[in-house]
Amino acid sequence: MLSRALSLAAFAAFTAFGLQVAKADPLPSWNNGPTKDAIVEFVEAVTTPGSDSYVDPAERIATFDNDGNLWAEQPVYFQITYAIDTAKKMVAADPSLAEKSPGLKAAAEGDIEALLADGHKGLLEVMAASHAGMSTSAFKQSVADWFATSKHPKTGQRYDHMIYQPMLELLAYLRENGFKTYIVSGGGIDFIRVFAEQAYGIPPEQVVGSSIKAEFKLDGDTSDTIKVAELFFYDDKDGKPVAINHHIGRRPLIASGNSDGDLQMLQYATTGDRPGLGILLHHTDAGREWAYDRDSKIGHLDKALDEAGQRGWVVVDMKEDWATVFPFDLP
């Protein structure tokens, strides 16, 4: 009995030590340096009572882009891969569908250039054409099935495992300090809602994204929303602040993104008469991930990178600032 008591005491002491270490370094996958320091210093400033920069917990809103910011986006946005896989099956079953929708035809042929002609917008048009008449429940099940069976061509990992370990730590750190964390993405809202809670700890009601129209249908004792072949809202660029106001109703205190599509969201969070932190992820690691910015059609980063220096945004250099990129790289 005594030895068991000692063992429990030792375990408790070890656990307490581990918690102290975790508390001392809330972002263990971030290398020590000015980037990590800037994030921690901002969070401490806005959450410490009595601080000149203190912000009430109700106003602690943090918004995160998804593609290229919370998970990878190369060699093509993952939802495009899903759309291509889905379109190929649909056109194989009914070839006439390709003649009715140029976007669906492009997807079935794997014409990524055509799908990327206008960012996520071309993708949404394909989704509208391919999923019109489908219930939201059926769509979400289709996405879940795809995640369960599809693998990334470079890593061989499931697509919903291609998430960034340092960003998972940042999300957890912010929530521990009274922040409510949201995804604000150009990607499809229902697509992201399938995996966001399990992957990031962000529930469906805190996901904001692009969407196609839907209508309500009651059938006896069952009901659902049915997707309609028409774009409802494109949540990218200057659409992001509009969507944030519409869905959240509060201006973000922290905004995090990785491309020019996030520029206006970062501007929205960091202008005005209160504190604000913009975080811009710069993909610089060709070895562990990819290196791209101004010339890339995926995650194009040009104007936002220039403006970051002018506005004092934190630019995260993936190669220099991250000790680990993906959770599956952890020892």
Contacts in CASP RR format, 6 or more apart in sequence:
PFRMAT RR
TARGET T0000
AUTHOR 0000-0000-0000
METHOD contacts of the structure
MODEL  1
MLSRALSLAAFAAFTAFGLQVAKADPLPSWNNGPTKDAIVEFVEAVTTPG
SDSYVDPAERIATFDNDGNLWAEQPVYFQITYAIDTAKKMVAADPSLAEK
SPGLKAAAEGDIEALLADGHKGLLEVMAASHAGMSTSAFKQSVADWFATS
KHPKTGQRYDHMIYQPMLELLAYLRENGFKTYIVSGGGIDFIRVFAEQAY
GIPPEQVVGSSIKAEFKLDGDTSDTIKVAELFFYDDKDGKPVAINHHIGR
RPLIASGNSDGDLQMLQYATTGDRPGLGILLHHTDAGREWAYDRDSKIGH
LDKALDEAGQRGWVVVDMKEDWATVFPFDLP
22 28 0 8 1.000
26 40 0 8 1.000
26 169 0 8 1.000
26 172 0 8 1.000
26 173 0 8 1.000
26 176 0 8 1.000
27 36 0 8 1.000
27 39 0 8 1.000
27 40 0 8 1.000
27 166 0 8 1.000
27 169 0 8 1.000
27 170 0 8 1.000
27 173 0 8 1.000
28 169 0 8 1.000
28 323 0 8 1.000
29 165 0 8 1.000
29 166 0 8 1.000
29 169 0 8 1.000
29 322 0 8 1.000
29 323 0 8 1.000
29 324 0 8 1.000
29 330 0 8 1.000
30 36 0 8 1.000
30 39 0 8 1.000
30 166 0 8 1.000
30 169 0 8 1.000
30 321 0 8 1.000
30 322 0 8 1.000
30 323 0 8 1.000
31 320 0 8 1.000
31 321 0 8 1.000
31 322 0 8 1.000
31 323 0 8 1.000
33 321 0 8 1.000
35 314 0 8 1.000
35 315 0 8 1.000
35 316 0 8 1.000
35 317 0 8 1.000
35 320 0 8 1.000
35 321 0 8 1.000
36 321 0 8 1.000
38 277 0 8 1.000
38 314 0 8 1.000
39 170 0 8 1.000
39 277 0 8 1.000
39 279 0 8 1.000
39 314 0 8 1.000
42 254 0 8 1.000
42 275 0 8 1.000
42 276 0 8 1.000
42 277 0 8 1.000
43 173 0 8 1.000
43 174 0 8 1.000
43 177 0 8 1.000
44 51 0 8 1.000
45 51 0 8 1.000
45 52 0 8 1.000
45 53 0 8 1.000
45 54 0 8 1.000
45 275 0 8 1.000
46 53 0 8 1.000
46 54 0 8 1.000
46 55 0 8 1.000
46 60 0 8 1.000
46 253 0 8 1.000
46 275 0 8 1.000
47 54 0 8 1.000
47 55 0 8 1.000
47 60 0 8 1.000
47 177 0 8 1.000
47 178 0 8 1.000
48 54 0 8 1.000
53 275 0 8 1.000
55 253 0 8 1.000
55 274 0 8 1.000
55 275 0 8 1.000
57 178 0 8 1.000
58 250 0 8 1.000
59 250 0 8 1.000
59 253 0 8 1.000
60 174 0 8 1.000
60 177 0 8 1.000
60 178 0 8 1.000
60 179 0 8 1.000
60 180 0 8 1.000
60 253 0 8 1.000
61 179 0 8 1.000
61 180 0 8 1.000
61 182 0 8 1.000
61 248 0 8 1.000
61 250 0 8 1.000
61 251 0 8 1.000
61 252 0 8 1.000
61 253 0 8 1.000
61 254 0 8 1.000
62 174 0 8 1.000
62 179 0 8 1.000
62 180 0 8 1.000
62 181 0 8 1.000
62 182 0 8 1.000
62 252 0 8 1.000
62 253 0 8 1.000
62 254 0 8 1.000
62 255 0 8 1.000
62 256 0 8 1.000
63 181 0 8 1.000
63 182 0 8 1.000
63 183 0 8 1.000
63 184 0 8 1.000
63 208 0 8 1.000
63 240 0 8 1.000
63 244 0 8 1.000
63 248 0 8 1.000
63 252 0 8 1.000
63 254 0 8 1.000
63 255 0 8 1.000
63 256 0 8 1.000
63 265 0 8 1.000
63 269 0 8 1.000
64 70 0 8 1.000
64 167 0 8 1.000
64 171 0 8 1.000
64 181 0 8 1.000
64 182 0 8 1.000
64 183 0 8 1.000
64 184 0 8 1.000
64 255 0 8 1.000
64 256 0 8 1.000
64 257 0 8 1.000
65 183 0 8 1.000
65 184 0 8 1.000
65 185 0 8 1.000
65 186 0 8 1.000
65 256 0 8 1.000
65 257 0 8 1.000
65 258 0 8 1.000
65 259 0 8 1.000
65 261 0 8 1.000
65 262 0 8 1.000
65 265 0 8 1.000
66 183 0 8 1.000
66 185 0 8 1.000
66 186 0 8 1.000
66 187 0 8 1.000
66 192 0 8 1.000
67 73 0 8 1.000
67 77 0 8 1.000
67 78 0 8 1.000
67 185 0 8 1.000
67 186 0 8 1.000
67 187 0 8 1.000
67 299 0 8 1.000
68 257 0 8 1.000
68 258 0 8 1.000
68 259 0 8 1.000
68 281 0 8 1.000
68 283 0 8 1.000
68 299 0 8 1.000
69 164 0 8 1.000
69 167 0 8 1.000
69 256 0 8 1.000
69 257 0 8 1.000
69 258 0 8 1.000
69 262 0 8 1.000
69 281 0 8 1.000
70 163 0 8 1.000
70 164 0 8 1.000
70 167 0 8 1.000
70 183 0 8 1.000
70 199 0 8 1.000
70 200 0 8 1.000
71 78 0 8 1.000
71 159 0 8 1.000
71 160 0 8 1.000
71 162 0 8 1.000
71 163 0 8 1.000
71 164 0 8 1.000
71 199 0 8 1.000
72 78 0 8 1.000
72 152 0 8 1.000
72 162 0 8 1.000
72 164 0 8 1.000
72 289 0 8 1.000
72 290 0 8 1.000
73 298 0 8 1.000
73 299 0 8 1.000
74 154 0 8 1.000
74 289 0 8 1.000
74 290 0 8 1.000
74 292 0 8 1.000
74 298 0 8 1.000
75 153 0 8 1.000
75 154 0 8 1.000
75 298 0 8 1.000
76 112 0 8 1.000
76 116 0 8 1.000
76 298 0 8 1.000
77 120 0 8 1.000
77 123 0 8 1.000
77 187 0 8 1.000
77 298 0 8 1.000
78 159 0 8 1.000
78 162 0 8 1.000
79 120 0 8 1.000
79 123 0 8 1.000
79 187 0 8 1.000
79 188 0 8 1.000
79 191 0 8 1.000
80 107 0 8 1.000
80 112 0 8 1.000
80 115 0 8 1.000
80 116 0 8 1.000
80 123 0 8 1.000
81 150 0 8 1.000
81 159 0 8 1.000
82 143 0 8 1.000
82 146 0 8 1.000
82 150 0 8 1.000
82 191 0 8 1.000
83 107 0 8 1.000
83 115 0 8 1.000
83 123 0 8 1.000
83 126 0 8 1.000
83 127 0 8 1.000
83 130 0 8 1.000
84 107 0 8 1.000
84 108 0 8 1.000
84 110 0 8 1.000
84 112 0 8 1.000
84 115 0 8 1.000
85 146 0 8 1.000
85 150 0 8 1.000
86 107 0 8 1.000
86 130 0 8 1.000
86 142 0 8 1.000
86 146 0 8 1.000
87 104 0 8 1.000
87 107 0 8 1.000
87 108 0 8 1.000
87 126 0 8 1.000
87 130 0 8 1.000
88 107 0 8 1.000
88 108 0 8 1.000
88 110 0 8 1.000
90 97 0 8 1.000
90 104 0 8 1.000
90 108 0 8 1.000
90 130 0 8 1.000
91 97 0 8 1.000
91 98 0 8 1.000
91 104 0 8 1.000
91 105 0 8 1.000
91 108 0 8 1.000
92 108 0 8 1.000
97 104 0 8 1.000
97 129 0 8 1.000
98 104 0 8 1.000
98 105 0 8 1.000
98 108 0 8 1.000
99 105 0 8 1.000
100 129 0 8 1.000
101 126 0 8 1.000
101 129 0 8 1.000
101 130 0 8 1.000
102 114 0 8 1.000
103 114 0 8 1.000
103 115 0 8 1.000
103 122 0 8 1.000
103 125 0 8 1.000
103 126 0 8 1.000
103 129 0 8 1.000
104 126 0 8 1.000
104 129 0 8 1.000
104 130 0 8 1.000
106 114 0 8 1.000
106 115 0 8 1.000
106 126 0 8 1.000
107 115 0 8 1.000
107 126 0 8 1.000
107 130 0 8 1.000
114 122 0 8 1.000
115 122 0 8 1.000
115 123 0 8 1.000
115 126 0 8 1.000
116 122 0 8 1.000
116 297 0 8 1.000
116 298 0 8 1.000
119 236 0 8 1.000
119 297 0 8 1.000
120 186 0 8 1.000
120 187 0 8 1.000
120 188 0 8 1.000
120 210 0 8 1.000
120 234 0 8 1.000
120 236 0 8 1.000
121 210 0 8 1.000
121 231 0 8 1.000
121 234 0 8 1.000
121 236 0 8 1.000
123 187 0 8 1.000
124 187 0 8 1.000
124 188 0 8 1.000
124 210 0 8 1.000
124 211 0 8 1.000
124 212 0 8 1.000
124 231 0 8 1.000
124 234 0 8 1.000
125 231 0 8 1.000
127 188 0 8 1.000
127 212 0 8 1.000
128 212 0 8 1.000
128 227 0 8 1.000
128 228 0 8 1.000
128 229 0 8 1.000
128 230 0 8 1.000
128 231 0 8 1.000
129 229 0 8 1.000
131 139 0 8 1.000
131 212 0 8 1.000
131 227 0 8 1.000
132 227 0 8 1.000
132 228 0 8 1.000
132 229 0 8 1.000
133 226 0 8 1.000
133 227 0 8 1.000
133 228 0 8 1.000
133 229 0 8 1.000
134 142 0 8 1.000
134 226 0 8 1.000
134 227 0 8 1.000
135 217 0 8 1.000
135 224 0 8 1.000
135 225 0 8 1.000
135 226 0 8 1.000
135 227 0 8 1.000
136 190 0 8 1.000
136 214 0 8 1.000
136 224 0 8 1.000
136 225 0 8 1.000
136 226 0 8 1.000
136 227 0 8 1.000
137 224 0 8 1.000
139 190 0 8 1.000
139 227 0 8 1.000
140 190 0 8 1.000
140 193 0 8 1.000
140 194 0 8 1.000
143 190 0 8 1.000
143 191 0 8 1.000
143 194 0 8 1.000
143 195 0 8 1.000
144 194 0 8 1.000
144 195 0 8 1.000
147 158 0 8 1.000
147 159 0 8 1.000
147 160 0 8 1.000
147 194 0 8 1.000
147 195 0 8 1.000
148 158 0 8 1.000
150 158 0 8 1.000
150 159 0 8 1.000
151 157 0 8 1.000
151 158 0 8 1.000
151 159 0 8 1.000
152 158 0 8 1.000
152 159 0 8 1.000
152 162 0 8 1.000
155 162 0 8 1.000
155 326 0 8 1.000
155 328 0 8 1.000
157 326 0 8 1.000
157 328 0 8 1.000
160 195 0 8 1.000
160 198 0 8 1.000
160 199 0 8 1.000
161 326 0 8 1.000
161 327 0 8 1.000
161 328 0 8 1.000
162 326 0 8 1.000
163 199 0 8 1.000
163 200 0 8 1.000
163 326 0 8 1.000
163 327 0 8 1.000
164 322 0 8 1.000
164 325 0 8 1.000
164 326 0 8 1.000
165 324 0 8 1.000
165 325 0 8 1.000
165 326 0 8 1.000
165 327 0 8 1.000
165 329 0 8 1.000
165 330 0 8 1.000
166 321 0 8 1.000
166 322 0 8 1.000
166 323 0 8 1.000
166 324 0 8 1.000
166 325 0 8 1.000
167 256 0 8 1.000
168 200 0 8 1.000
168 327 0 8 1.000
170 256 0 8 1.000
171 181 0 8 1.000
171 200 0 8 1.000
171 201 0 8 1.000
171 202 0 8 1.000
174 181 0 8 1.000
174 254 0 8 1.000
175 181 0 8 1.000
179 253 0 8 1.000
179 254 0 8 1.000
180 206 0 8 1.000
181 200 0 8 1.000
181 201 0 8 1.000
181 202 0 8 1.000
181 206 0 8 1.000
182 202 0 8 1.000
182 206 0 8 1.000
182 207 0 8 1.000
182 208 0 8 1.000
182 244 0 8 1.000
182 247 0 8 1.000
182 248 0 8 1.000
182 252 0 8 1.000
183 192 0 8 1.000
183 196 0 8 1.000
183 200 0 8 1.000
183 202 0 8 1.000
183 206 0 8 1.000
183 207 0 8 1.000
183 208 0 8 1.000
183 209 0 8 1.000
184 208 0 8 1.000
184 209 0 8 1.000
184 235 0 8 1.000
184 240 0 8 1.000
184 243 0 8 1.000
184 244 0 8 1.000
184 265 0 8 1.000
185 192 0 8 1.000
185 207 0 8 1.000
185 208 0 8 1.000
185 209 0 8 1.000
185 210 0 8 1.000
185 235 0 8 1.000
186 209 0 8 1.000
186 210 0 8 1.000
186 234 0 8 1.000
186 235 0 8 1.000
186 236 0 8 1.000
186 240 0 8 1.000
186 261 0 8 1.000
187 209 0 8 1.000
187 210 0 8 1.000
187 235 0 8 1.000
188 209 0 8 1.000
188 210 0 8 1.000
188 211 0 8 1.000
188 235 0 8 1.000
189 207 0 8 1.000
189 208 0 8 1.000
189 209 0 8 1.000
189 210 0 8 1.000
189 211 0 8 1.000
189 235 0 8 1.000
190 211 0 8 1.000
192 207 0 8 1.000
192 209 0 8 1.000
193 204 0 8 1.000
193 207 0 8 1.000
196 202 0 8 1.000
196 203 0 8 1.000
196 204 0 8 1.000
196 206 0 8 1.000
196 207 0 8 1.000
197 203 0 8 1.000
197 204 0 8 1.000
208 235 0 8 1.000
208 243 0 8 1.000
208 244 0 8 1.000
208 247 0 8 1.000
208 248 0 8 1.000
209 233 0 8 1.000
209 235 0 8 1.000
209 243 0 8 1.000
210 231 0 8 1.000
210 233 0 8 1.000
210 234 0 8 1.000
210 235 0 8 1.000
210 236 0 8 1.000
211 232 0 8 1.000
211 233 0 8 1.000
211 235 0 8 1.000
212 227 0 8 1.000
212 228 0 8 1.000
212 229 0 8 1.000
212 230 0 8 1.000
212 231 0 8 1.000
212 232 0 8 1.000
213 227 0 8 1.000
213 228 0 8 1.000
213 230 0 8 1.000
213 231 0 8 1.000
213 232 0 8 1.000
214 225 0 8 1.000
214 226 0 8 1.000
214 227 0 8 1.000
214 228 0 8 1.000
214 232 0 8 1.000
215 225 0 8 1.000
215 226 0 8 1.000
215 228 0 8 1.000
216 223 0 8 1.000
216 224 0 8 1.000
216 225 0 8 1.000
216 226 0 8 1.000
217 223 0 8 1.000
217 224 0 8 1.000
217 225 0 8 1.000
217 226 0 8 1.000
233 239 0 8 1.000
233 243 0 8 1.000
235 243 0 8 1.000
236 261 0 8 1.000
237 260 0 8 1.000
237 261 0 8 1.000
237 263 0 8 1.000
237 264 0 8 1.000
238 264 0 8 1.000
239 264 0 8 1.000
240 261 0 8 1.000
240 262 0 8 1.000
240 264 0 8 1.000
240 265 0 8 1.000
240 268 0 8 1.000
241 264 0 8 1.000
241 265 0 8 1.000
241 267 0 8 1.000
241 268 0 8 1.000
244 251 0 8 1.000
244 252 0 8 1.000
244 265 0 8 1.000
244 268 0 8 1.000
245 251 0 8 1.000
251 268 0 8 1.000
251 269 0 8 1.000
252 265 0 8 1.000
252 268 0 8 1.000
252 269 0 8 1.000
253 269 0 8 1.000
253 274 0 8 1.000
253 275 0 8 1.000
253 276 0 8 1.000
253 277 0 8 1.000
254 269 0 8 1.000
254 276 0 8 1.000
254 277 0 8 1.000
254 278 0 8 1.000
254 279 0 8 1.000
255 262 0 8 1.000
255 265 0 8 1.000
255 266 0 8 1.000
255 268 0 8 1.000
255 269 0 8 1.000
255 270 0 8 1.000
255 277 0 8 1.000
255 278 0 8 1.000
255 279 0 8 1.000
256 262 0 8 1.000
256 278 0 8 1.000
256 279 0 8 1.000
256 280 0 8 1.000
256 281 0 8 1.000
257 265 0 8 1.000
257 266 0 8 1.000
257 279 0 8 1.000
257 280 0 8 1.000
257 281 0 8 1.000
258 280 0 8 1.000
258 281 0 8 1.000
258 282 0 8 1.000
258 283 0 8 1.000
258 299 0 8 1.000
258 301 0 8 1.000
259 299 0 8 1.000
259 300 0 8 1.000
259 301 0 8 1.000
259 304 0 8 1.000
260 299 0 8 1.000
260 300 0 8 1.000
260 301 0 8 1.000
260 302 0 8 1.000
260 303 0 8 1.000
260 304 0 8 1.000
261 299 0 8 1.000
261 300 0 8 1.000
261 304 0 8 1.000
262 280 0 8 1.000
262 304 0 8 1.000
263 303 0 8 1.000
263 304 0 8 1.000
263 307 0 8 1.000
266 278 0 8 1.000
266 279 0 8 1.000
266 280 0 8 1.000
266 304 0 8 1.000
266 311 0 8 1.000
266 313 0 8 1.000
267 307 0 8 1.000
267 311 0 8 1.000
269 276 0 8 1.000
269 277 0 8 1.000
269 278 0 8 1.000
270 276 0 8 1.000
270 277 0 8 1.000
270 278 0 8 1.000
270 311 0 8 1.000
270 312 0 8 1.000
270 313 0 8 1.000
277 313 0 8 1.000
277 314 0 8 1.000
278 311 0 8 1.000
278 312 0 8 1.000
278 313 0 8 1.000
278 314 0 8 1.000
279 313 0 8 1.000
279 314 0 8 1.000
279 316 0 8 1.000
280 301 0 8 1.000
280 304 0 8 1.000
280 305 0 8 1.000
280 308 0 8 1.000
280 313 0 8 1.000
280 314 0 8 1.000
280 315 0 8 1.000
280 316 0 8 1.000
281 316 0 8 1.000
281 318 0 8 1.000
282 293 0 8 1.000
282 301 0 8 1.000
282 305 0 8 1.000
282 315 0 8 1.000
282 316 0 8 1.000
282 317 0 8 1.000
282 318 0 8 1.000
283 289 0 8 1.000
283 290 0 8 1.000
283 291 0 8 1.000
283 292 0 8 1.000
283 293 0 8 1.000
283 299 0 8 1.000
283 301 0 8 1.000
283 318 0 8 1.000
284 291 0 8 1.000
284 317 0 8 1.000
284 318 0 8 1.000
284 319 0 8 1.000
284 320 0 8 1.000
285 291 0 8 1.000
285 318 0 8 1.000
285 319 0 8 1.000
285 322 0 8 1.000
285 325 0 8 1.000
288 318 0 8 1.000
288 319 0 8 1.000
288 325 0 8 1.000
288 329 0 8 1.000
289 318 0 8 1.000
289 325 0 8 1.000
291 319 0 8 1.000
292 298 0 8 1.000
292 299 0 8 1.000
292 301 0 8 1.000
293 300 0 8 1.000
293 301 0 8 1.000
293 302 0 8 1.000
293 305 0 8 1.000
294 300 0 8 1.000
294 301 0 8 1.000
294 302 0 8 1.000
294 305 0 8 1.000
305 315 0 8 1.000
307 313 0 8 1.000
308 315 0 8 1.000
309 315 0 8 1.000
316 322 0 8 1.000
318 325 0 8 1.000
324 330 0 8 1.000
END
